[in-house]
Amino acid sequence: MLVCAAPAVAQSPARPDASKLGTAPVDAPNISTRQNELRGIEDFLKASDDQRRKLEAEIESIRNDRARLNKAMLDTTTRVQAAEIRVSDAEKRLDASTGSEAAIRRSLDSRKGTIVEVLAILQRMGRKPPPAVLASPDDMLQAIRTSMLLGSVLPELRSEAEILSTDLRDLVRVRRSVAAERDALATEVASLAGERQRIGALVEARQSSIGEVERALEAERSRARDLARQALDLKELITRMESEVAAAGKAADAARKADETNRRTAALTPDSRGRPAPSPFRDSARLAPAVAFSDAKGLLPMPVSGTLVKKYGAPDGFGGAEKGLSIGTGPNALVAAPTDGWIAFSGPYRTYGQLLIINAGGGYYIVLAGMARINVEVGQFVLAGEPVASMGDGSAKTATSIAIGATQPVLYVEFRKDGTAVDPGPWWAKSELEKVRG
């Protein structure tokens, strides 16, 4: 290899010494390298600009998706609560039909002896029919006796047969009604299960969009749990949360800013009394309450479908009065936010079970308690009608359910103004009151 390489080295021309010539030679490879670097920088700037535009498009898409996601969640929540009402009504009709069937059966059982006697008489008459008058004219006395017997027995026999026939027809009708109600109930339950699955997917999508924020707030969740153990009552809990937990403090600041904005808007808006106002909750992309809470009377949706078991102001059994509503619900019923607002507290609290406190602004707070699962976090803004929690199956007892002896899940709802409970009645929309039957 050395022998072969030597001639090649000897034949290569020697490069002139640039220092001796006084001028540097033009280096073509260096120019090419600089041109490549320049093209690389241009390509990088172009890619960066494309990435910036793509990011802007993604942000806009997320903003649009948030509005669509919120609207889908609100619409699905409405369908779920309507399906829960239909399921409850179907269960009541089924119970009534089953009760009617049981009553008819008891009636038949109580007349079982009479039915046996009637059938026995008919059987004996069939085996040995009485003599006919025209067929046996010589046995007139027997014919008269038979006629008298039949005259006294047949009306009662006919009456019993008619009652029996009516009961049997009613039994057949009720059984058909029970079968129809069971089919309708199965259809509604299947529809409800599908809607609940959809709302679960939507909630998961909503929460995953704020997943980074959730992970950053893990320390604050721990702090909130500690405060819940230390607070003596709800007023102290709210005060300490907003002063010691950053997310709750930010939510309180946002509520105050929203109040100021609403006041300025109200001052600038001309008086529109006497004209029907559109629903303030139509914009599903809003990031602040659509209307001041004090102006939302007669507009708020009920948070759940069910039966009103305790009213505001009713005796609480301890010499005082109820400070909120107690609503009996179906198993796993969906709970929606009754108003726009920021989550001030989310988690277990004493004997309340899972507790949710919404800062509605203007010094108003909405307390929801007794749920089995909460889907929102402290500091998060929620819309009126947005799903925020779900009930359990009634096995977990809270102070409210124990006090009223309820075997079903019970949602407790309380409105508070500056730390004092107020009557929530004026705030509910009339069209929403059918969701809760007293």
Protein Blocks (a to p, Z undefined) as FASTA:
>chain_A
ZZmmmmmmmmpccdddfklnopacddfklmmmmmmmmmmmmmmmmmmmmmmmmmmmmmmm
mmmmmmmmmmmmmmmmmmmmmmmmmmmmmmmmmmmmmmmmmmmmmmmmmmmmmmmmmmmm
mmmmmmmccddfklmmmlmmlmmmmmmmmmmmmmmmmmmmmmmmmmmmmmmmmmmmmmmm
mmmmmmmmmmmmmmmmmmmmmmmmmmmmmmmmmmmmmmmmmmmmmmmmmpmblmlmmmmm
mmmmmklmmmmmmmmmmmmmmmmmmmmpccfehiacddfklpmmbcbdfbdfklmgokac
cfbdcddfbdghiaehlopacfbdcddddehiacddfbgcddfbgcdehjnopaddddeb
jhiacddehiabdcbdehiacdehiafbdcdehlaccfklmmnopabdcddddddeehia
cdfklmpcfklmmmpcZZ
